Amino acid sequence: MTERVQKILSQWGIASRRKAEKMIVSGRVKIDGRTAKIGDKVNITTNILQVDGKVVEVAHRPKLLYLLLNKPPGVVSTCFDLQNRSTVIDLLPVDFRQGTGIHPVGRLDFPSSGALILTNDGDLTLGLTHPRYHLPKTYIVELDRFPAHRDLALWRKGIILDGKKTLPAKIKLVASNEKKTIEVVLREGRNRQIRRVAQQLGYRVKKLHRIAIGSITLSLGNNLELSQGKYRRLKQSEIDFLRKSFTITSAQPRSAVYDQK
């Protein structure tokens, strides 16, 4: 199958797509002996793709990884950070970090915590981050004061952000002593959406924690939750759920590393 060179390098765990583009521009990548250009495509089974003189072999492609991480606050949801802050990749064992191409699917704000999927399956990432794909995500949100019913009603219907109305949200109060905590279910993920909507309605978000992505949750049963900074492999049923949520047209079957339970 023909793919863009930078996608191949990313999926083989050689470099992120951004870094792969820089490698191409600097002349470090060749296709059948000629220097590759941005936009070039290659069939890894019929073309000879080289990086720094080394051939990229089909057999070198890493096994697929599917992980669910409980991101702590104060950790960046990227593979690297120019400010040298801790990233979600830093929380993984070395075997998962090096040469696998694993990356977070979507993001959680720097001060936020909770469920984040990491994978090296580029097709899955593409599907999950497509603008038309609306997988519900569930958040527990602590506000600075008790929310008025009229404000929750407005939030449920949708609020104008950047000239566009947010999709309807499911919101309910969570039982607590001061009743400042709400559960929010969104089907979209605009930049800092919950914090911005709350601010527009006159509230400040004190804590934001994502507990579920679709039916995939941090729950371990018996009122226990995956600890912050820890991860688990997704079950095959959870991977199937994600894949069935949208159509992947270019996916090729490959061996995967997952939890069979």
C-alpha positions in Angstrom: 0.0 0.0 0.0 1.3 3.5 -0.9 1.7 5.9 2.0 3.3 9.3 2.5 7.0 8.9 3.6 6.5 10.8 6.8 3.6 8.5 7.8 5.8 5.5 7.2 8.6 6.9 9.3 6.1 7.7 12.1 4.4 4.3 12.0 7.8 2.5 12.1 8.7 4.5 15.2 11.6 6.2 13.5 10.3 9.8 14.0 7.2 11.8 14.6 5.6 13.1 11.4 6.9 16.6 12.2 10.4 15.4 12.8 10.1 13.1 9.7 9.3 16.1 7.6 12.5 17.9 8.8 14.5 14.7 8.0 13.1 14.7 4.5 13.9 18.4 4.0 17.4 17.9 5.2 18.0 15.1 2.6 18.3 12.2 5.1 15.6 10.2 3.4 15.9 8.4 0.0 13.4 6.4 -2.1 15.0 4.0 -4.6 18.3 5.9 -4.4 16.9 9.4 -4.9 16.4 12.0 -2.3 12.8 12.1 -1.1 10.7 15.3 -1.1 7.8 16.4 1.1 4.6 14.8 -0.4 6.4 11.8 -1.8 4.7 8.4 -1.4 6.2 5.0 -1.1 5.2 1.4 -1.1 7.3 -0.2 1.6 7.0 -3.6 0.0 8.2 -2.6 -3.5 10.3 0.6 -3.0 13.6 0.9 -1.1 13.1 3.5 1.6 16.3 4.6 3.4 17.0 6.8 6.3 20.6 7.9 6.9 21.6 5.1 4.6 19.7 2.3 6.4 16.8 0.5 4.7 13.4 0.6 6.4 12.2 -3.0 6.4 8.7 -4.3 6.6 9.7 -6.6 9.4 11.0 -3.7 11.5 7.6 -2.2 12.0 6.8 -2.3 15.7 3.7 -4.2 17.1 0.6 -2.1 17.7 0.2 -0.7 21.2 -3.1 0.4 22.7 -2.9 2.0 26.2 -5.1 3.9 28.5 -3.3 6.3 30.8 -4.5 8.3 33.8 -2.7 11.6 33.0 -1.7 13.5 36.2 -2.1 17.3 36.2 1.1 19.1 35.3 2.0 16.7 32.5 1.9 17.7 28.8 -0.2 15.6 26.4 2.5 15.5 23.7 5.5 13.4 22.7 8.0 16.1 23.5 7.9 19.6 25.0 10.0 22.6 24.1 9.9 23.8 27.7 11.2 20.5 28.9 8.1 19.8 30.9 7.2 16.1 31.7 5.2 14.5 28.9 2.8 11.6 28.9 5.4 9.6 27.0 7.8 10.0 29.9 5.4 8.0 32.1 5.8 4.9 30.0 8.5 2.2 30.3 11.5 2.6 28.0 10.4 -0.4 25.9 7.2 1.5 25.0 8.9 4.9 24.4 11.7 4.0 22.1 11.2 2.9 18.5 7.5 2.3 18.8 6.0 5.5 17.4 3.5 5.6 20.3 1.7 9.0 20.8 -1.3 10.4 22.6 -4.7 10.5 20.8 -6.0 14.0 21.3 -5.0 16.0 24.4 -5.9 16.9 27.9 -5.0 20.4 29.2 -1.8 20.8 31.2 -3.6 21.3 34.6 -6.3 18.6 33.8 -6.1 14.9 34.6 -7.7 11.6 33.5 -8.2 9.2 30.7 -6.0 9.5 27.7 -5.5 6.9 24.9 -2.0 6.3 23.6 -1.2 4.2 20.5 1.1 3.8 17.5 -1.9 2.9 15.3 -2.0 5.8 12.9 -5.3 4.8 11.3 -7.0 4.6 14.7 -5.5 8.0 15.6 -6.7 9.5 12.3 -10.2 8.2 12.9 -10.5 9.3 16.5 -9.3 12.8 15.8 -11.3 13.4 12.6 -13.6 16.5 13.0 -16.7 14.4 12.1 -16.0 11.8 14.7 -17.8 12.5 18.0 -16.9 10.0 20.6 -18.5 11.0 24.0 -16.0 11.8 26.7 -17.0 12.1 30.4 -15.5 14.6 32.8 -15.8 15.3 36.5 -15.6 19.1 37.0 -15.2 21.0 40.2 -16.4 24.6 40.0 -15.6 27.5 42.3 -19.2 27.9 43.3 -22.6 26.1 43.1 -23.9 26.3 39.5 -27.3 27.9 38.9 -29.9 25.7 37.1 -30.3 28.3 34.3 -26.5 28.2 33.6 -26.5 24.4 33.4 -29.5 24.6 31.0 -27.5 27.0 28.8 -24.5 24.7 28.9 -26.6 21.7 28.0 -28.0 23.5 24.9 -24.7 24.9 23.7 -22.6 28.0 24.1 -21.1 30.2 21.3 -17.3 29.8 21.3 -15.2 31.4 18.6 -18.4 32.2 16.6 -19.7 28.6 16.6 -22.1 27.0 19.0 -20.9 24.0 21.0 -22.7 20.7 20.5 -25.3 19.8 23.2 -23.8 18.4 26.3 -25.1 16.1 29.1 -24.6 17.7 32.5 -25.6 16.6 36.0 -24.8 17.5 39.5 -22.5 15.1 41.4 -23.4 14.4 45.0 -21.1 16.2 47.3 -21.2 18.3 50.5 -21.1 21.7 48.7 -22.5 20.5 45.4 -20.0 22.4 43.3 -19.1 19.3 41.2 -20.7 18.4 37.9 -20.4 15.5 35.4 -20.1 16.7 31.9 -20.4 14.5 28.8 -19.1 16.1 25.6 -19.1 14.8 22.0 -16.5 17.3 20.8 -13.2 18.5 22.0 -12.4 22.1 21.2 -9.4 23.7 22.9 -10.0 24.1 26.6 -13.7 23.8 25.9 -15.0 23.1 29.4 -12.9 25.7 31.1 -13.9 28.3 28.5 -17.6 27.6 28.7 -17.5 27.7 32.5 -15.7 31.0 32.3 -18.2 32.4 29.9 -21.0 31.5 32.3 -19.1 33.1 35.2 -17.4 30.1 36.8 -13.9 29.0 37.4 -12.9 25.4 37.0 -10.9 24.3 40.0 -10.3 20.7 38.9 -11.1 18.8 35.7 -10.8 15.0 35.5 -11.7 12.8 32.5 -13.1 9.5 33.7 -14.2 7.9 30.4 -13.7 7.9 26.6 -16.8 6.3 25.2 -17.2 3.1 27.2 -13.5 2.9 28.1 -13.1 4.0 31.7 -10.4 4.4 34.4 -12.5 2.3 36.7 -10.9 -0.9 38.0 -14.0 -2.0 39.8 -14.9 -2.0 43.6 -14.8 1.9 43.5 -11.1 1.8 42.5 -9.6 3.8 39.7 -6.4 3.5 37.7 -3.8 5.5 39.7 -2.6 8.8 38.2 0.5 8.3 36.1 -0.3 4.7 35.6 -1.5 2.9 32.4 -3.1 -0.3 31.3 -3.3 -2.0 28.0 -6.7 -1.8 26.3 -8.7 -5.0 26.1 -9.4 -6.3 22.6 -13.1 -5.6 23.1 -12.2 -1.9 23.8 -10.0 -1.7 20.7 -12.9 -3.2 18.7 -15.2 -0.6 20.2 -13.0 2.2 19.0 -12.6 0.8 15.5 -16.3 0.1 15.1 -17.1 3.7 16.0 -15.9 4.9 12.6 -14.8 3.4 9.3 -11.1 2.7 8.7 -10.6 2.3 5.0 -6.8 2.0 5.0 -6.1 -0.2 8.0 -4.1 -3.3 7.4 -4.3 -6.2 9.9 -1.2 -6.4 12.1 -0.2 -8.1 15.3 -1.1 -6.0 18.3 -0.1 -5.9 22.0 -3.3 -5.8 24.1 -5.0 -7.2 27.2 -7.1 -10.2 26.2 -9.3 -10.1 29.3 
